[in-house]
Amino acid sequence: MNRKREEMEENDEPSSPAWMTTFSDLMTLLLTFFVLLLSFSDIDNKKFINAINSLKGALGIMKQFPSPRAELGYDFSDEVISRRQSIYDNVTELQRKAKELGLEEDVNIQVAETGLLIQMGDRILFDLGKADIKEEAFPILDVVGKTIHGKAGEVLVSGHTDNIPIHTPEFPSNWELSSARAISVVRYLINNTNVEPEILGATAFSKFKPLVPNDNAENRKRNRRVEFLVTWK
């Protein structure tokens, strides 16, 4: 009887030390976390923010260890998440405003971790060969200003033209035209949207940075544009 009891007690002993089981669980959780990070690269900003909000609570159990987000260079603080959500909402509003005006094909927006690129066709902003901003463009530029105000570290506004030469007393070449358009947009952002002047810059590329070859009227229309290259704080 005693021998049988000793055999049962021996079989009840764990097959591995307790620390090894805990360590294995930790490694599994870390693997799951990194798989989630990888999957975030293929989803939109809103889903990303919602997922991070959920993860913040789940990962809060190990506060004594360094945060994985600090090691990876990600910032998931409440302030950053709130700012990114505001940016996402403003970009959505910009797309909606362009659609209301029937100009959605003239606005292209690319959002990245480091910043934002807005490409805006010139027919939204200017009459052909002119650098005075059209009144109907004011609501769209107001949204652009709201998108970058208080959130951007630097904003470079660049003017682009097609390859058709211009020769007028005001604009002897496409260099002057593209430069004047960029400056007009910068001036509007400063005077009407309260964007900080110190973060704004204006540059001109004339015909030398086309999106597509200037070989037909449709392509030339695409190349006539103003770009906003925004770097987040």
C-alpha positions in Angstrom: 0.0 0.0 0.0 2.8 2.4 0.9 4.7 1.6 -2.3 1.6 2.4 -4.4 1.1 5.7 -2.6 4.8 6.6 -3.2 4.4 5.8 -6.9 1.3 8.1 -7.1 3.1 10.9 -5.3 6.0 10.6 -7.7 3.8 10.8 -10.7 2.1 14.0 -9.4 5.4 15.9 -9.6 5.5 18.5 -12.4 7.4 17.5 -15.5 9.2 20.9 -15.7 10.1 23.7 -13.3 7.4 26.3 -12.6 9.5 29.1 -14.1 9.7 27.3 -17.4 5.9 27.2 -17.8 5.7 31.0 -17.0 8.6 31.7 -19.4 6.8 29.8 -22.2 3.6 31.7 -21.6 5.5 35.0 -21.8 7.2 34.0 -25.1 3.8 33.0 -26.6 2.4 36.4 -25.6 5.3 38.3 -27.1 5.0 36.3 -30.4 1.3 37.2 -30.6 2.1 40.8 -29.9 4.7 41.0 -32.8 2.3 39.2 -35.2 -0.3 41.9 -34.3 2.3 44.7 -35.0 3.0 43.2 -38.4 -0.6 42.9 -39.3 -1.2 46.6 -38.4 0.9 47.6 -41.5 -2.0 46.6 -43.7 -5.0 48.2 -42.0 -6.3 51.7 -42.0 -5.5 54.3 -39.3 -8.8 54.0 -37.5 -8.6 50.3 -37.1 -5.0 50.7 -36.0 -6.0 53.1 -33.3 -8.8 51.0 -32.0 -6.5 48.0 -31.8 -3.8 49.9 -29.9 -6.4 51.1 -27.4 -7.3 47.5 -26.7 -3.7 46.4 -26.5 -2.8 49.1 -24.0 -5.0 47.6 -21.3 -3.9 44.1 -22.1 -0.2 44.9 -21.9 -0.5 47.0 -18.7 0.1 43.9 -16.5 3.9 44.1 -16.8 4.6 47.7 -15.9 7.9 46.8 -14.2 9.4 45.9 -17.6 10.4 48.3 -20.4 7.6 49.0 -22.8 8.0 47.1 -26.2 6.7 50.2 -28.0 9.7 52.2 -26.7 12.1 49.6 -28.0 10.4 49.6 -31.4 10.1 53.3 -31.8 6.3 53.4 -31.7 4.5 55.9 -29.6 1.0 54.8 -28.5 0.4 57.4 -25.8 -3.0 58.8 -25.4 -1.9 62.2 -26.8 -0.5 60.7 -29.9 -3.4 58.4 -30.5 -5.8 61.4 -30.0 -3.8 63.5 -32.5 -3.7 60.7 -35.1 -7.4 60.2 -34.7 -8.0 63.9 -35.3 -5.8 63.7 -38.4 -7.7 60.7 -39.7 -11.0 62.5 -39.2 -9.7 65.6 -41.0 -8.4 63.6 -43.9 -11.8 62.0 -44.2 -13.5 65.4 -44.1 -11.1 66.6 -46.8 -12.1 63.7 -49.1 -15.8 64.3 -48.4 -15.5 68.0 -49.2 -13.7 67.2 -52.5 -16.5 64.7 -53.3 -19.2 67.3 -52.6 -17.6 69.6 -55.2 -17.2 66.8 -57.7 -13.4 67.0 -57.4 -12.6 63.7 -55.6 -10.4 62.6 -58.6 -8.3 65.7 -58.1 -7.3 65.0 -54.5 -4.9 62.2 -53.6 -3.9 61.6 -50.0 -1.2 59.3 -48.7 -0.9 58.8 -45.0 2.3 57.4 -43.5 3.7 56.9 -40.0 6.0 59.9 -40.5 3.6 62.3 -42.2 1.1 63.0 -44.9 1.2 63.9 -48.6 -1.7 65.7 -50.2 -1.8 66.1 -54.0 -4.3 68.6 -55.2 -5.1 69.2 -58.9 -4.7 72.8 -60.0 -8.3 73.1 -61.2 -9.4 73.0 -57.6 -7.3 76.0 -56.7 -6.6 78.1 -59.8 -7.9 79.1 -63.2 -5.6 78.1 -66.0 -2.4 80.2 -66.1 -3.4 82.0 -62.9 -2.1 82.1 -59.3 -5.1 83.6 -57.5 -6.9 81.0 -55.4 -10.5 80.5 -56.5 -13.1 81.2 -53.8 -14.6 77.7 -54.2 -11.3 76.3 -53.0 -11.4 78.1 -49.7 -13.4 75.3 -47.8 -10.9 72.6 -48.9 -7.9 74.7 -47.9 -9.6 75.4 -44.6 -9.8 71.6 -43.9 -6.1 71.3 -44.9 -5.2 74.0 -42.4 -7.3 72.2 -39.7 -5.5 69.0 -40.5 -2.0 70.3 -40.0 -2.6 73.0 -37.4 -0.9 72.1 -34.1 0.1 68.6 -35.4 2.8 69.2 -38.0 6.5 69.7 -37.5 7.0 71.0 -41.1 4.8 71.5 -44.1 6.3 72.0 -47.6 4.0 73.4 -50.2 5.2 72.8 -53.8 3.8 74.1 -57.1 3.9 71.9 -60.3 3.0 72.7 -63.9 2.7 70.8 -67.1 5.2 71.2 -69.9 3.3 73.8 -72.0 5.3 77.0 -71.9 3.7 80.2 -70.5 4.8 83.7 -71.5 2.9 86.5 -69.8 4.0 89.7 -68.2 3.2 88.2 -64.8 4.6 84.8 -65.4 7.5 84.7 -67.9 7.9 80.9 -67.4 6.4 78.0 -65.6 8.9 78.5 -62.8 7.3 81.8 -61.8 3.8 80.3 -62.2 4.5 77.3 -60.0 6.3 79.5 -57.4 3.5 82.0 -57.2 0.9 79.3 -56.7 2.8 77.7 -53.9 3.2 81.1 -52.2 -0.5 81.9 -52.6 -1.4 78.7 -50.8 1.1 79.3 -48.0 -0.2 82.9 -47.6 -3.8 81.6 -47.4 -2.9 79.0 -44.7 -1.2 81.6 -42.6 -3.9 84.3 -43.0 -7.0 82.1 -42.8 -6.3 78.9 -41.0 -3.8 80.0 -38.3 -1.2 77.5 -39.4 2.1 78.4 -37.7 4.2 80.4 -40.3 7.4 78.9 -39.0 6.5 75.4 -40.1 5.5 76.4 -43.6 7.7 76.4 -46.7 7.0 77.1 -50.4 8.9 75.7 -53.4 8.5 75.4 -57.1 9.2 72.5 -59.5 7.8 73.9 -62.7 7.4 71.0 -65.2 10.3 68.9 -63.9 8.4 66.6 -61.4 5.6 65.2 -63.5 3.4 62.4 -62.1 2.9 61.0 -65.6 4.3 61.8 -69.0 3.1 65.1 -70.5 2.0 63.4 -73.7 -1.8 64.2 -73.7 -4.3 66.6 -72.2 -5.4 64.3 -69.4 -1.9 63.6 -68.2 -1.0 67.3 -68.3 -4.0 68.0 -66.2 -2.8 65.5 -63.6 0.7 67.1 -63.5 -0.7 70.6 -62.8 -1.0 70.4 -59.1 0.0 71.7 -55.6 1.4 69.2 -53.1 1.5 69.4 -49.3 4.3 67.4 -47.8 3.5 67.2 -44.0 5.9 65.9 -41.4 4.3 65.1 -38.0 5.7 66.5 -34.8 
